[in-house]
Amino acid sequence: MRFAEPEVAKHYILMQIETASRQKQLTMLHEKCVQLMHAAIIASREDRRMILNRAQNILAQFQASLRVEDAVSQGLFYIYDYAYILLEKGGINECRKAIQVMSVIRDTFRELLLNL
């Protein structure tokens, strides 16, 4: 049985996600969120909303998964909320602001993952 190239690539990505540690999965999701925001900037107006909705879904999942028990988790909650609101506006400038914010968070998670 021969697999088509896109099918193999999709399977490979799914295996990477499924076998990754929880910390790695969080880092990968932050990366995907930032990638979607970048894609929204260059997308047509019609496609932008669909792409931003996907990024907002990731942000909403981050918020839902947080246990807001201390200042750090509460701060993260508000940062995710701020980025979500920026994306809701849908403008390119707002997307750029959200990218700046989420890139810092993404880079922080990357750094933490490297130091585990």
Summary of the structure (lengths in Angstrom):
residues: 116
radius of gyration: 15.6
end to end distance: 40.6
largest distance: 53.9
contacts: 298
relative contact order: 0.13
helix: 85%
strand: 0%
